[in-house]
Amino acid sequence: MENELKTRLDFEFEAGEEVTQEQIESFNRNGFIVVRNALDTNQVDHLLNVIMELKEDLERSEHRRETYGLNIRPVVDKHDAFLDLLECPTTFPKAVRFLQHFNLQLFTSHLIMVPPDPERRAIGWHPDGGKPGIGFYGRRALATLKVGYFLRDLKESNMGALMVVPGSNRMDGGPSFLNGGDPVGGMELKVAAGDAVIFGQPTWHASAPNHSNQDRVALYYGYGYRILRPIDYETMPREILDKCSPIGRQLLGHKSSHLGFYLPTDEDVPLREYYRERWGETWQDL
C-alpha cells in the first residue's frame, strides 16, 4: 500500500494527562493521533486476562453463535476492567478537548479479537457516523470520535492494526481510491501493546488483514455529543452506574432533569466543571 512504511512522527505523542496545542493541531490536521504507552504493562496484562476469561465463558455457553473472532459491544458493562477505561487519564482529557464540549456521552464500547487469516484483505474502508452522515459540503462533521486501545504488539505490516488516511477528515467527499481498493495516502499504523489511537468520525479508516501468528485484540471507546443516540445501548443498568464517578454516570446516560441531554443543568453535566477548570468556556465560541 502507498505510504505503508512511511514514518509520520507528527501524530505520535507520549502518554500524559496534559492536552497540548501540538496534539490539538495534529488531530485537526491528520484526523487522529497515536498515544504511546496509554496503558501500562499491568493494565494490558489484566485486560488480556479478563478478555480470555470472557472468551472461555462464551465458548462454554449453550447460546454462543459461531462468529469470526470475538466481537462484543457494548463491552463497558461486562467487567470492571472495561469500565475503568471510561475515564482513562491518558486519553479521556484529549477526547474531551478534541470534541470541544462538555455535553458528551459514551456512544459505543467495542471489543474486537481478530484471529490470523492469510486469505483476508483489509476490512472495510469507511468514515464513522452512520448513514446518512452528518456533514457540510461533502465533509463529515466531527460529532464523535473513538479511542482505540491495542493490547498486542502490531509493529509489522498485516498484523491487523488500524489503517488510516491522514488528512481525510478535511477531504471533500473523502479520499480517492486505487484500482486495488485501497485509498490514496492510506497507511497502516504500527503500534505496541498499550498504545492508543484517537481518531475522529470523518477520518477514513479500516482494519488491516491479520497475516501474523497471533490474535489482534483491541478495545474501542466512542465519545460524542449527547444529542445523538448511542449505538449499542439504550440505558445502562443501575449497578453499573453506581460504580461510576459523576462524570462516568453522565457518560453512560444519567441525567438529573427531564431535558438533561438537550438543555443540561450543571447537575446533568458534571463534565462542564471539568472542562471549565482546564480550558475555560471555549465552547461558547463554537
CORUR-V448760 format. One record per pair of residues at least 12 apart in sequence whose ideal C-beta (glycine too) atoms are under 6 Angstrom apart, sorted by sequence separation. I is the first residue (numbers start at 1). J is the second residue. D is the distance in Angstrom with one decimal. If there is no record, write none. Layout:
i->I j->J d->D
i->I j->J d->D
This chain:
i->256 j->268 d->5.1
i->127 j->140 d->5.4
i->241 j->254 d->5.8
i->255 j->268 d->4.8
i->148 j->162 d->6.0
i->11 j->26 d->5.2
i->55 j->70 d->5.7
i->10 j->26 d->5.8
i->236 j->252 d->4.4
i->236 j->253 d->5.8
i->165 j->183 d->5.0
i->235 j->253 d->5.9
i->11 j->30 d->5.0
i->250 j->269 d->5.9
i->13 j->33 d->5.9
i->15 j->35 d->5.5
i->165 j->185 d->5.2
i->188 j->208 d->4.8
i->250 j->270 d->5.8
i->165 j->186 d->4.9
i->250 j->271 d->5.7
i->11 j->33 d->5.1
i->12 j->34 d->4.8
i->13 j->35 d->5.9
i->14 j->36 d->5.2
i->15 j->37 d->4.6
i->11 j->34 d->5.7
i->15 j->38 d->4.9
i->163 j->186 d->5.8
i->247 j->270 d->5.2
i->246 j->270 d->4.1
i->247 j->271 d->5.2
i->163 j->188 d->4.9
i->161 j->188 d->5.5
i->162 j->189 d->5.2
i->161 j->189 d->5.4
i->50 j->79 d->5.1
i->175 j->204 d->5.7
i->161 j->191 d->5.9
i->174 j->204 d->5.8
i->50 j->81 d->4.6
i->157 j->188 d->6.0
i->169 j->200 d->5.4
i->76 j->109 d->3.8
i->139 j->172 d->5.9
i->169 j->202 d->4.1
i->47 j->81 d->5.5
i->75 j->109 d->4.8
i->138 j->172 d->3.9
i->169 j->203 d->4.8
i->46 j->81 d->5.8
i->74 j->109 d->4.7
i->138 j->173 d->4.4
i->155 j->190 d->5.1
i->162 j->197 d->5.5
i->168 j->203 d->5.6
i->226 j->261 d->4.5
i->75 j->111 d->4.2
i->168 j->204 d->4.1
i->73 j->110 d->4.2
i->154 j->191 d->5.1
i->72 j->111 d->4.4
i->153 j->192 d->5.2
i->165 j->204 d->4.4
i->153 j->193 d->5.2
i->71 j->112 d->5.8
i->150 j->191 d->4.7
i->152 j->193 d->5.4
i->164 j->205 d->4.9
i->151 j->193 d->5.7
i->70 j->113 d->3.6
i->163 j->206 d->4.6
i->69 j->113 d->4.9
i->69 j->114 d->4.7
i->150 j->195 d->5.4
i->163 j->208 d->5.1
i->69 j->115 d->5.3
i->114 j->160 d->5.0
i->149 j->196 d->5.1
i->161 j->208 d->5.1
i->160 j->208 d->5.6
i->147 j->196 d->5.7
i->148 j->197 d->4.6
i->95 j->145 d->6.0
i->158 j->208 d->5.9
i->160 j->210 d->3.4
i->147 j->198 d->5.1
i->158 j->209 d->5.3
i->38 j->90 d->4.4
i->95 j->147 d->5.8
i->38 j->91 d->5.5
i->146 j->199 d->5.9
i->158 j->211 d->4.2
i->159 j->212 d->4.4
i->145 j->200 d->4.7
i->35 j->91 d->5.9
i->91 j->147 d->4.8
i->160 j->216 d->3.1
i->144 j->201 d->4.5
i->125 j->183 d->5.9
i->142 j->200 d->5.0
i->143 j->201 d->5.9
i->142 j->201 d->5.9
i->140 j->202 d->3.7
i->152 j->214 d->6.0
i->152 j->217 d->5.3
i->151 j->217 d->4.3
i->150 j->218 d->5.3
i->148 j->218 d->5.6
i->149 j->219 d->4.5
i->27 j->98 d->5.2
i->17 j->89 d->4.9
i->129 j->201 d->4.7
i->148 j->220 d->4.9
i->128 j->201 d->4.4
i->19 j->93 d->5.3
i->146 j->220 d->5.1
i->147 j->221 d->4.8
i->15 j->90 d->4.1
i->19 j->94 d->5.3
i->127 j->202 d->5.2
i->17 j->93 d->5.8
i->146 j->222 d->4.6
i->127 j->204 d->5.4
i->19 j->97 d->4.5
i->144 j->222 d->5.8
i->125 j->204 d->5.8
i->144 j->224 d->3.2
i->125 j->206 d->4.4
i->143 j->224 d->5.5
i->124 j->206 d->5.5
i->143 j->225 d->5.7
i->123 j->206 d->5.8
i->122 j->206 d->4.9
i->123 j->207 d->4.2
i->122 j->208 d->5.8
i->122 j->209 d->5.9
i->121 j->209 d->5.5
i->120 j->209 d->4.8
i->117 j->210 d->6.0
i->118 j->211 d->5.3
i->116 j->210 d->5.2
i->114 j->210 d->5.1
i->116 j->212 d->5.7
i->115 j->215 d->5.2
i->113 j->215 d->5.2
i->114 j->216 d->4.4
i->48 j->151 d->5.5
i->47 j->151 d->5.8
i->94 j->198 d->5.8
i->113 j->217 d->5.0
i->91 j->196 d->5.3
i->112 j->218 d->5.2
i->44 j->151 d->5.4
i->111 j->219 d->5.6
i->110 j->220 d->4.3
i->109 j->221 d->5.3
i->108 j->222 d->4.0
i->107 j->222 d->4.8
i->107 j->224 d->4.7
i->104 j->223 d->5.5
i->105 j->226 d->4.5
i->103 j->226 d->5.1
i->107 j->230 d->4.4
i->108 j->231 d->4.3
i->107 j->231 d->5.5
i->108 j->232 d->5.2
i->95 j->223 d->4.9
i->32 j->164 d->5.6
i->30 j->166 d->4.5
i->31 j->168 d->5.9
i->31 j->169 d->3.3
i->106 j->251 d->4.6
i->105 j->251 d->5.5
i->44 j->193 d->5.1
i->44 j->194 d->5.0
i->39 j->194 d->4.2
i->37 j->194 d->5.5
i->38 j->196 d->3.7
i->74 j->232 d->4.5
i->36 j->195 d->5.4
i->73 j->232 d->4.4
i->74 j->233 d->5.0
i->35 j->196 d->4.4
i->87 j->248 d->6.0
i->103 j->264 d->5.6
i->86 j->248 d->5.2
i->34 j->197 d->5.4
i->77 j->240 d->5.0
i->32 j->197 d->5.9
i->33 j->198 d->5.4
i->86 j->251 d->6.0
i->103 j->269 d->5.5
i->32 j->199 d->3.6
i->102 j->269 d->5.4
i->31 j->200 d->5.2
i->102 j->271 d->4.4
i->102 j->272 d->4.2
i->32 j->203 d->5.5
i->31 j->203 d->3.4
i->102 j->275 d->4.3
i->1 j->182 d->5.1
i->3 j->185 d->6.0
i->101 j->283 d->4.9
i->4 j->187 d->5.8
i->100 j->283 d->5.9
i->3 j->187 d->4.8
i->4 j->188 d->5.6
i->1 j->186 d->5.7
